[in-house]
Amino acid sequence: MTDIIQQIALLKIKGLGPYNCRKLMSDFNGTEQLFKEGIRIFSAKYEKRGLEIYRKIQLAKKELINAENTYLECELKNIKICSYYDNSYPKQLKQCHDAPQLIFHSGKNTFNSSPLISIVGTRNCTEYGLKLVKEICASLKNFNVTVVSGLAKGIDYSAHYNAIKNNLNTYAVLGHGHNHIYPKYHLDMFNLIKENGTLISEFEPNTTPTKFNFPKRNRIIAGIADATLVVESKEKGGSLITARIANSYNKDVFAIPGKIDSANSMGCNKLISNNEALLINSASEIIKLMELRKKAVTNQVVTVPEGLSKTEEKVMHKIISYPNYNTDEISTLLSMNSHELQSQLTILELKGAIKLLFGKKIKILN
């Protein structure tokens, strides 16, 4: 807990963004030593910049009470905080040099459970764009894939809506904190994603939406996914920024072509003509290029064995509800630390309810 609070405090200081935060934590083997050392150590490590960095750390110390309040508010509102150093941190995002140091997330919290595709596009989309998103999500229905978008008007909203409609997992990356909804009329979708998917933000809960936050959000949309699909885009706009950030991360970028005289297709056509995106005509091409696998189909009814304690039943219910999840993911879902969960899993294995497999996988025995 103390480490997370200290990281929150560091990120409150101007000039100590995610990259610098990680550099300092690496240089001092964690936040505890970083907050403890005196000015002479900083001067020795960083020479001319030592005094400036030391002063920033002193400012961060003054923010510790505010950081603790942020932490407690997250606990109260069931907003999880995932550090860059946590095993559950999104693995694709972790490969990006400017990845967020902390992620505030709520909902099903299913990081690293499937390949991810970001679907982005213009807010002022056409019926053509909405039709494409609907058809793509319907085609992906039977595949193990998560749909990512930014909960904006237009293509983003359609991507989330059709993902949920087709029983696909979905992540909404926010350009503000969890205590705000933007646009406000997306309240119902916000709550729907919280129940069926995951809401993600690098901003503290009370951070308001500003124009400076959304480019930061776009880099997460690009970085967290294996591939980005641009459905409709004008010649300039956020979705083109997202696509180009994805290219800078060496991610696959797909674009759907449109009429040459359509303003809403100019961005996609430009990406394709500049070799910044692969031309996509159908969802089957996405499935092939991403090498997506079909969801496991089972008609077997799995029940909770008798004679279990309440805690064992709780764990077993989660395993049954999420049969493809590993022990780390089940631990996150249950908000149970790994040692406690491992103890419960061992008991369940001894009682013949499950079998623990290599790679932290769990097999249900019935």
Order of alpha helices (4+ residues) and beta strands (2+ residues): alpha-alpha-alpha-alpha-alpha-alpha-beta-alpha-beta-beta-alpha-beta-alpha-beta-alpha-beta-alpha-beta-alpha-beta-alpha-beta-alpha-alpha-alpha-alpha-beta-beta
